[in-house]
Amino acid sequence: MSADHGHDGGPGGHGPELVHDGPGYFDQVAGSWDDDPAKVERARVVAEQIVAELGRSADTRLFEYGAGTGLVAEHLQHHVGALTLADNSVGMRDAMAAKVADGRLPGGTRIWDLDLATQAVPAGERFDLAVTVQVLHHVPDLDPVLAGFAALLEPGGQLCIVDLELEDGTFHGDGFGGHHGFRREQLGEQLEAAGFAGVTFQHAYDLEKNGHAYPLFLAIATR
C-alpha cells in the first residue's frame, strides 16, 4: 500500500488497491512520483520532524509501511540503522530497488511486498521504529494494521504515524472508501487498544490541494 504523498495528497503505502485511484494507480505513477518537488519537500520535513522528536541511533531497525518510492527513508537513512521498506505496489517497489542499486538507499535495504490488513506479520521480524506516512486513511479497518505494527515492534519501540486531520471529505472527493482523516482522540484510543501507550500528537505539515490547506499530524506511540 503506497503512501498518498500528494498525487492528491503524501510520502510512503496502502492496502492492495486504492479505491479512489483505481487498480494499479501507484504502479502507473511510480516512475514519475519523485518528479514533484512538493512530494520531496514533504518527505524531508516529515523525516526531520521524526528525527527531532526521537533522535538518532545507528542501532535503530526501521520499518516503513507504505514506503512508496522511499522518499521518507532517503531522509531518515543517516539517522537510523537497517532499513526494511514495505509497499504492495510493484511499481513502487521497483522504484525503491532502483534507488538501492544507484546508492540513494543503502545496499542492505530490504524491500517487502506486505499488506498488514490481509497478511500475517513475517515470523521472527522485530523493529525499533515503525513509520507510516499518509497511508492509514486509505485502510478501511485499521485494527489489524495497528496490531501488525504492535507485533513487529520490540517492547519500547516506537510507531510514528503521519496522516490527515479529520477533514470534510474534499481531499479525495466522492467515492473514496477510506477515512476522511482522523480524530486524534479516536485514533489514540485505537492505538491504546492495539497495545501502544504514551500516544502524543502534534502538527506535522499543511498539505496544499486545490487552494485548500489540509493539516497533517504526527502521532508517536510506544509499544
C-alpha positions as CSV (number, residue, x, y, z in Angstrom):
1,M,0.0,0.0,0.0
2,S,1.7,3.2,-1.1
3,A,1.5,6.4,0.7
4,D,-0.7,9.1,-0.5
5,H,2.1,11.6,-0.6
6,G,0.4,14.2,-2.7
7,H,-0.8,12.8,-6.0
8,D,-3.8,14.2,-4.4
9,G,-2.3,14.2,-1.2
10,G,1.9,12.2,0.9
11,P,5.4,10.4,1.4
12,G,5.5,6.4,1.7
13,G,1.9,2.9,1.2
14,H,-1.8,1.5,1.5
15,G,-3.9,-1.6,1.0
16,P,-3.9,-3.8,-2.0
17,E,-5.6,-1.3,-4.3
18,L,-6.7,2.2,-3.7
19,V,-10.4,2.7,-4.3
20,H,-10.2,6.3,-5.4
21,D,-7.4,5.8,-7.8
22,G,-8.4,2.5,-9.3
23,P,-6.4,-0.7,-9.8
24,G,-2.7,-0.2,-10.4
25,Y,-2.7,3.5,-9.9
26,F,0.6,3.5,-8.0
27,D,2.2,1.1,-10.4
28,Q,1.4,3.6,-13.1
29,V,2.7,6.7,-11.4
30,A,5.8,5.3,-9.6
31,G,8.2,6.2,-12.3
32,S,7.4,9.9,-12.1
33,W,6.5,10.1,-8.4
34,D,9.6,11.9,-7.3
35,D,9.4,14.5,-10.1
36,D,7.0,16.5,-7.9
37,P,9.1,18.8,-5.7
38,A,6.2,19.1,-3.2
39,K,6.4,15.4,-2.5
40,V,10.1,15.5,-2.0
41,E,9.8,18.5,0.3
42,R,7.0,16.9,2.4
43,A,9.1,13.8,2.9
44,R,12.1,15.9,4.0
45,V,10.0,17.9,6.5
46,V,8.3,14.8,7.9
47,A,11.6,12.9,8.3
48,E,13.3,15.9,10.0
49,Q,10.4,16.2,12.5
50,I,10.6,12.5,13.3
51,V,14.3,12.8,13.9
52,A,13.8,15.9,16.0
53,E,11.4,14.1,18.3
54,L,13.1,10.7,18.5
55,G,16.8,11.4,18.0
56,R,19.0,9.2,16.1
57,S,20.8,5.8,16.6
58,A,22.8,3.6,14.2
59,D,21.2,0.6,16.0
60,T,17.6,1.6,15.2
61,R,16.0,-1.0,13.0
62,L,13.5,0.9,10.8
63,F,10.3,-0.4,9.3
64,E,8.4,1.9,6.9
65,Y,4.9,0.8,5.9
66,G,3.6,2.0,2.6
67,A,7.1,3.4,1.7
68,G,6.2,4.4,-1.9
69,T,9.4,5.3,-3.7
70,G,11.4,5.5,-0.4
71,L,11.4,9.3,-0.1
72,V,11.0,9.4,3.6
73,A,13.5,6.6,4.1
74,E,16.0,8.6,2.0
75,H,15.9,11.3,4.6
76,L,15.9,9.0,7.6
77,Q,18.7,6.7,6.4
78,H,21.5,8.6,8.0
79,H,19.7,8.7,11.4
80,V,18.9,5.0,11.8
81,G,20.4,1.6,11.1
82,A,18.9,-1.2,9.0
83,L,16.0,-0.3,6.7
84,T,13.0,-2.5,5.8
85,L,10.6,-0.8,3.4
86,A,7.2,-2.3,2.6
87,D,4.8,-1.4,-0.2
88,N,2.3,-3.6,-2.1
89,S,2.7,-1.7,-5.3
90,V,5.2,-3.5,-7.6
91,G,5.9,-0.2,-9.3
92,M,6.9,1.5,-6.0
93,R,9.0,-1.5,-5.0
94,D,10.8,-1.3,-8.3
95,A,11.4,2.4,-7.7
96,M,12.9,1.6,-4.3
97,A,15.0,-1.2,-5.8
98,A,16.4,1.3,-8.3
99,K,17.4,3.6,-5.5
100,V,19.2,0.8,-3.7
101,A,21.0,-0.1,-7.0
102,D,22.2,3.5,-7.6
103,G,23.1,4.3,-3.9
104,R,20.3,6.6,-3.0
105,L,19.2,4.0,-0.5
106,P,21.6,1.7,1.4
107,G,22.7,-1.5,-0.2
108,G,21.3,-3.6,2.6
109,T,17.8,-2.2,2.4
110,R,15.1,-4.9,2.4
111,I,12.0,-4.3,0.3
112,W,8.9,-6.2,1.2
113,D,5.5,-6.8,-0.5
114,L,3.3,-6.6,2.6
115,D,-0.2,-5.6,3.4
116,L,-0.8,-5.8,7.1
117,A,-4.6,-5.6,6.6
118,T,-4.6,-9.0,5.0
119,Q,-1.3,-10.7,5.6
120,A,0.3,-12.0,8.8
121,V,3.4,-10.4,10.3
122,P,6.6,-12.1,9.0
123,A,7.8,-14.5,11.6
124,G,10.7,-13.6,13.7
125,E,10.9,-10.0,12.5
126,R,11.3,-7.2,15.0
127,F,12.0,-3.5,14.7
128,D,12.7,-0.5,17.0
129,L,10.9,2.2,14.9
130,A,7.9,1.9,12.5
131,V,6.9,4.8,10.3
132,T,3.9,5.2,8.1
133,V,3.1,8.4,6.2
134,Q,-0.3,9.3,4.7
135,V,-1.2,5.6,4.4
136,L,-3.7,4.7,7.1
137,H,-6.5,6.9,5.9
138,H,-6.7,4.5,3.0
139,V,-7.2,1.5,5.2
140,P,-10.9,0.8,6.0
141,D,-10.2,-1.4,9.0
142,L,-7.3,-0.1,11.0
143,D,-7.3,-2.6,13.8
144,P,-5.3,-5.4,12.1
145,V,-2.8,-3.0,10.7
146,L,-2.2,-1.4,14.2
147,A,-2.0,-4.9,15.7
148,G,0.6,-5.7,13.0
149,F,2.7,-2.7,14.0
150,A,2.5,-3.8,17.6
151,A,3.6,-7.3,16.7
152,L,6.6,-6.0,14.7
153,L,7.9,-3.6,17.3
154,E,10.1,-4.5,20.2
155,P,8.9,-3.6,23.7
156,G,9.7,0.1,24.0
157,G,9.8,0.5,20.2
158,Q,8.0,3.5,18.7
159,L,5.4,4.0,16.0
160,C,5.2,7.3,14.0
161,I,2.1,7.9,12.1
162,V,1.8,11.0,9.8
163,D,-1.7,11.4,8.4
164,L,-4.6,13.7,7.8
165,E,-6.5,15.5,10.5
166,L,-10.3,15.0,10.2
167,E,-11.4,16.8,7.0
168,D,-14.7,17.4,5.2
169,G,-14.3,14.8,2.5
170,T,-13.0,17.1,-0.2
171,F,-9.4,15.8,0.0
172,H,-10.3,12.7,-2.0
173,G,-13.8,13.6,-3.1
174,D,-16.8,11.4,-3.8
175,G,-16.4,7.6,-3.9
176,F,-13.4,7.4,-1.6
177,G,-13.6,4.2,0.5
178,G,-11.2,5.1,3.3
179,H,-11.2,7.7,6.1
180,H,-11.6,11.4,5.7
181,G,-8.7,12.0,8.1
182,F,-8.8,11.1,11.8
183,R,-10.0,12.5,15.1
184,R,-6.9,12.4,17.3
185,E,-8.8,11.1,20.3
186,Q,-10.3,8.2,18.4
187,L,-7.0,7.2,16.8
188,G,-5.3,7.4,20.2
189,E,-7.9,5.0,21.6
190,Q,-7.4,2.6,18.8
191,L,-3.6,2.7,19.3
192,E,-4.0,2.0,23.0
193,A,-6.4,-0.9,22.3
194,A,-3.7,-2.3,19.9
195,G,-1.1,-2.3,22.8
196,F,0.5,1.1,22.5
197,A,1.0,3.7,25.3
198,G,2.1,7.3,25.7
199,V,0.4,8.4,22.5
200,T,1.1,12.0,21.6
201,F,0.0,14.2,18.7
202,Q,1.5,17.3,17.1
203,H,1.1,19.3,13.9
204,A,3.4,18.0,11.1
205,Y,2.6,19.8,7.9
206,D,0.0,21.6,5.9
207,L,-0.7,19.9,2.6
208,E,-2.0,22.3,-0.2
209,K,-4.5,20.9,-2.6
210,N,-6.9,22.9,-4.9
211,G,-6.2,26.0,-3.0
212,H,-7.0,24.5,0.4
213,A,-4.7,23.6,3.2
214,Y,-5.1,20.1,4.8
215,P,-3.2,19.7,8.0
216,L,-1.3,16.6,8.8
217,F,-0.5,15.3,12.3
218,L,2.4,13.4,13.6
219,A,1.4,10.8,16.2
220,I,4.0,9.0,18.2
221,A,3.2,5.9,20.3
222,T,5.3,3.5,22.3
223,R,4.9,-0.3,22.3
